[in-house]
Structures are given as structure tokens and as C-alpha cells.
Amino acid sequence: MMVVLPMLSEQRVIPAVLFAMDAEMGACEQRLDRTRAVRKGMMQRLKAGVIWRPIPEEISEPDLRQ
């Protein structure tokens, strides 16, 4: 069985491409981890009542003081 190898110049480029892809994947994983941490913190603050969303007037209870 004969195995065809890429040219030497291509063999030198392949590790560089793989290294760049690995670095990009690491950066994406870090960004995803930070985004998840921010989301978790915001959800905790929302549940604790620190962050609240006002109810629009058309949905809120009618004014009974009339």
C-alpha cells in the first residue's frame, strides 16, 4: 500500500493552520465561559430582585383610587 505525503512546504503549513485553529477555539471557549458567567450572575440578580423589569402601564392593575 502506497501512502502519498503532501509536499514539504505543505507539511510546514499544516501545523501552523492547526495551531491557529486551536488558538481560535480556545478564545471562543473563553468568550463562551465569560458569557455564561455573566448570564448566571444576571439570573441570580433577577431572582434576588436586584434587577427588575417594570410592568407596562397597559398590563398593570388599574388605579382604584378614583
N, CA, C and O atoms as a DFTB+ gen file, in Angstrom:
264 C
 N C O
     1  1       0.846      -1.181       0.000
     2  2       0.000       0.000       0.000
     3  2       0.888       1.240       0.000
     4  3       1.828       1.357       0.786
     5  1       0.570       2.140      -0.886
     6  2       1.376       3.343      -1.047
     7  2       0.667       4.534      -0.405
     8  3      -0.521       4.761      -0.634
     9  1       1.414       5.294       0.402
    10  2       0.858       6.467       1.065
    11  2       1.470       7.705       0.412
    12  3       2.689       7.827       0.299
    13  1       0.612       8.604      -0.008
    14  2       1.077       9.829      -0.650
    15  2       1.162      10.921       0.419
    16  3       0.174      11.232       1.083
    17  1       2.330      11.483       0.569
    18  2       2.546      12.554       1.533
    19  2       2.468      13.912       0.831
    20  3       2.828      14.033      -0.340
    21  1       1.994      14.934       1.557
    22  2       1.991      16.279       0.961
    23  2       3.431      16.773       0.781
    24  3       4.368      16.258       1.391
    25  1       3.571      17.772      -0.064
    26  2       4.897      18.357      -0.283
    27  2       5.399      18.949       1.033
    28  3       4.614      19.265       1.928
    29  1       6.705      19.091       1.133
    30  2       7.326      19.585       2.356
    31  2       6.788      20.961       2.738
    32  3       6.568      21.225       3.920
    33  1       6.574      21.832       1.773
    34  2       6.052      23.170       2.067
    35  2       4.647      23.078       2.682
    36  3       4.304      23.840       3.586
    37  1       3.852      22.144       2.183
    38  2       2.513      21.949       2.745
    39  2       2.593      21.349       4.141
    40  3       1.795      21.690       5.014
    41  1       3.549      20.461       4.352
    42  2       3.714      19.854       5.666
    43  2       4.071      20.902       6.717
    44  3       3.718      20.758       7.887
    45  1       4.765      21.944       6.303
    46  2       5.136      23.014       7.248
    47  2       3.949      23.938       7.532
    48  3       3.864      24.511       8.618
    49  1       3.047      24.087       6.585
    50  2       1.902      24.979       6.756
    51  2       0.809      24.317       7.607
    52  3       0.117      25.004       8.358
    53  1       0.651      23.017       7.501
    54  2      -0.423      22.308       8.206
    55  2      -0.372      22.544       9.712
    56  3      -1.403      22.879      10.295
    57  1       0.789      22.384      10.377
    58  2       0.796      22.642      11.825
    59  2       0.470      24.094      12.175
    60  3      -0.156      24.363      13.201
    61  1       0.891      25.017      11.330
    62  2       0.588      26.430      11.595
    63  2      -0.919      26.676      11.545
    64  3      -1.461      27.401      12.378
    65  1      -1.588      26.075      10.570
    66  2      -3.037      26.220      10.452
    67  2      -3.725      25.578      11.653
    68  3      -4.635      26.162      12.240
    69  1      -3.288      24.377      12.013
    70  2      -3.894      23.687      13.162
    71  2      -3.665      24.470      14.450
    72  3      -4.565      24.544      15.287
    73  1      -2.483      25.055      14.628
    74  2      -2.201      25.858      15.813
    75  2      -3.110      27.087      15.861
    76  3      -3.640      27.432      16.917
    77  1      -3.285      27.746      14.712
    78  2      -4.160      28.925      14.657
    79  2      -5.604      28.551      14.966
    80  3      -6.305      29.286      15.663
    81  1      -6.046      27.414      14.451
    82  2      -7.413      26.956      14.738
    83  2      -7.576      26.642      16.225
    84  3      -8.607      26.958      16.821
    85  1      -6.565      26.023      16.818
    86  2      -6.609      25.688      18.239
    87  2      -6.676      26.952      19.086
    88  3      -7.421      27.009      20.064
    89  1      -5.901      27.962      18.713
    90  2      -5.918      29.230      19.445
    91  2      -7.287      29.899      19.317
    92  3      -7.801      30.447      20.293
    93  1      -7.871      29.860      18.141
    94  2      -9.196      30.455      17.922
    95  2     -10.259      29.724      18.734
    96  3     -11.142      30.352      19.319
    97  1     -10.173      28.407      18.769
    98  2     -11.130      27.631      19.563
    99  2     -10.989      27.957      21.042
   100  3     -11.991      28.056      21.749
   101  1      -9.773      28.123      21.516
   102  2      -9.552      28.494      22.913
   103  2     -10.159      29.852      23.230
   104  3     -10.779      30.033      24.278
   105  1      -9.978      30.802      22.324
   106  2     -10.553      32.130      22.526
   107  2     -12.080      32.071      22.546
   108  3     -12.719      32.750      23.349
   109  1     -12.661      31.262      21.666
   110  2     -14.126      31.108      21.635
   111  2     -14.630      30.461      22.918
   112  3     -15.673      30.855      23.439
   113  1     -13.907      29.477      23.430
   114  2     -14.305      28.821      24.675
   115  2     -14.244      29.798      25.844
   116  3     -15.121      29.788      26.707
   117  1     -13.212      30.643      25.876
   118  2     -13.099      31.646      26.942
   119  2     -14.254      32.638      26.870
   120  3     -14.830      33.001      27.896
   121  1     -14.590      33.072      25.667
   122  2     -15.700      34.011      25.499
   123  2     -17.017      33.368      25.937
   124  3     -17.844      34.009      26.584
   125  1     -17.201      32.106      25.580
   126  2     -18.407      31.382      25.982
   127  2     -18.473      31.243      27.500
   128  3     -19.541      31.409      28.090
   129  1     -17.353      30.943      28.134
   130  2     -17.320      30.838      29.596
   131  2     -17.676      32.170      30.250
   132  3     -18.440      32.206      31.214
   133  1     -17.121      33.265      29.725
   134  2     -17.437      34.594      30.282
   135  2     -18.913      34.931      30.090
   136  3     -19.558      35.465      30.992
   137  1     -19.440      34.615      28.911
   138  2     -20.851      34.891      28.627
   139  2     -21.750      34.089      29.561
   140  3     -22.741      34.611      30.071
   141  1     -21.410      32.837      29.783
   142  2     -22.198      32.010      30.711
   143  2     -22.132      32.555      32.133
   144  3     -23.135      32.548      32.847
   145  1     -20.955      33.027      32.549
   146  2     -20.812      33.584      33.894
   147  2     -21.657      34.854      34.047
   148  3     -22.300      35.055      35.077
   149  1     -21.651      35.702      33.023
   150  2     -22.466      36.924      33.071
   151  2     -23.947      36.565      33.129
   152  3     -24.703      37.152      33.903
   153  1     -24.354      35.612      32.320
   154  2     -25.753      35.181      32.314
   155  2     -26.158      34.617      33.670
   156  3     -27.238      34.921      34.176
   157  1     -25.294      33.801      34.255
   158  2     -25.591      33.218      35.566
   159  2     -25.730      34.317      36.615
   160  3     -26.648      34.281      37.434
   161  1     -24.834      35.281      36.596
   162  2     -24.903      36.391      37.542
   163  2     -26.162      37.222      37.361
   164  3     -26.788      37.626      38.340
   165  1     -26.534      37.477      36.121
   166  2     -27.745      38.255      35.867
   167  2     -28.985      37.500      36.321
   168  3     -29.911      38.102      36.864
   169  1     -29.014      36.185      36.105
   170  2     -30.162      35.391      36.544
   171  2     -30.258      35.391      38.069
   172  3     -31.355      35.467      38.621
   173  1     -29.124      35.307      38.746
   174  2     -29.128      35.342      40.210
   175  2     -29.631      36.691      40.710
   176  3     -30.401      36.753      41.669
   177  1     -29.199      37.767      40.066
   178  2     -29.655      39.099      40.472
   179  2     -31.138      39.281      40.182
   180  3     -31.853      39.921      40.953
   181  1     -31.599      38.718      39.066
   182  2     -33.014      38.804      38.721
   183  2     -33.859      38.064      39.751
   184  3     -34.885      38.576      40.198
   185  1     -33.430      36.863      40.129
   186  2     -34.162      36.080      41.127
   187  2     -34.146      36.747      42.497
   188  3     -35.110      36.628      43.252
   189  1     -33.070      37.443      42.824
   190  2     -32.948      38.108      44.125
   191  2     -33.699      39.436      44.156
   192  3     -33.837      40.036      45.222
   193  1     -34.177      39.897      43.028
   194  2     -34.918      41.150      42.983
   195  2     -34.053      42.372      42.805
   196  3     -34.556      43.493      42.880
   197  1     -32.780      42.195      42.576
   198  2     -31.890      43.337      42.368
   199  2     -32.187      43.979      41.020
   200  3     -32.212      45.204      40.897
   201  1     -32.409      43.149      40.020
   202  2     -32.790      43.622      38.695
   203  2     -34.279      43.365      38.557
   204  3     -34.753      42.272      38.864
   205  1     -35.003      44.342      38.108
   206  2     -36.441      44.130      37.896
   207  2     -36.846      44.810      36.618
   208  3     -36.192      45.737      36.141
   209  1     -37.910      44.341      36.091
   210  2     -38.424      44.883      34.840
   211  2     -39.768      45.512      35.131
   212  3     -40.677      44.820      35.590
   213  1     -39.927      46.801      34.881
   214  2     -41.216      47.433      35.167
   215  2     -42.331      46.860      34.288
   216  3     -42.115      46.513      33.127
   217  1     -43.498      46.773      34.859
   218  2     -44.650      46.284      34.113
   219  2     -45.219      47.456      33.324
   220  3     -45.452      48.522      33.893
   221  1     -45.446      47.281      32.033
   222  2     -46.031      48.365      31.237
   223  2     -47.392      48.774      31.806
   224  3     -48.100      47.947      32.381
   225  1     -47.749      50.030      31.646
   226  2     -48.986      50.546      32.229
   227  2     -50.218      49.808      31.738
   228  3     -51.150      49.594      32.513
   229  1     -50.250      49.419      30.486
   230  2     -51.431      48.744      29.973
   231  2     -51.644      47.368      30.581
   232  3     -52.739      46.814      30.491
   233  1     -50.607      46.807      31.202
   234  2     -50.732      45.488      31.819
   235  2     -50.937      45.622      33.331
   236  3     -51.524      44.737      33.953
   237  1     -50.461      46.712      33.922
   238  2     -50.525      46.855      35.375
   239  2     -51.982      46.997      35.829
   240  3     -52.892      47.229      35.034
   241  1     -52.153      46.847      37.136
   242  2     -53.502      46.932      37.701
   243  2     -54.080      48.341      37.514
   244  3     -53.344      49.327      37.555
   245  1     -55.379      48.430      37.313
   246  2     -55.977      49.753      37.154
   247  2     -55.901      50.545      38.466
   248  3     -55.865      49.972      39.555
   249  1     -55.878      51.860      38.334
   250  2     -55.829      52.721      39.509
   251  2     -57.195      52.719      40.168
   252  3     -58.177      53.164      39.573
   253  1     -57.264      52.218      41.399
   254  2     -58.541      52.096      42.120
   255  2     -58.797      53.300      43.016
   256  3     -59.783      53.292      43.753
   257  1     -57.970      54.321      42.992
   258  2     -58.145      55.491      43.853
   259  2     -59.074      56.537      43.278
   260  3     -59.146      57.636      43.828
   261  1     -59.759      56.269      42.248
   262  2     -60.604      57.283      41.584
   263  2     -61.739      57.689      42.417
   264  3     -62.538      58.530      42.004
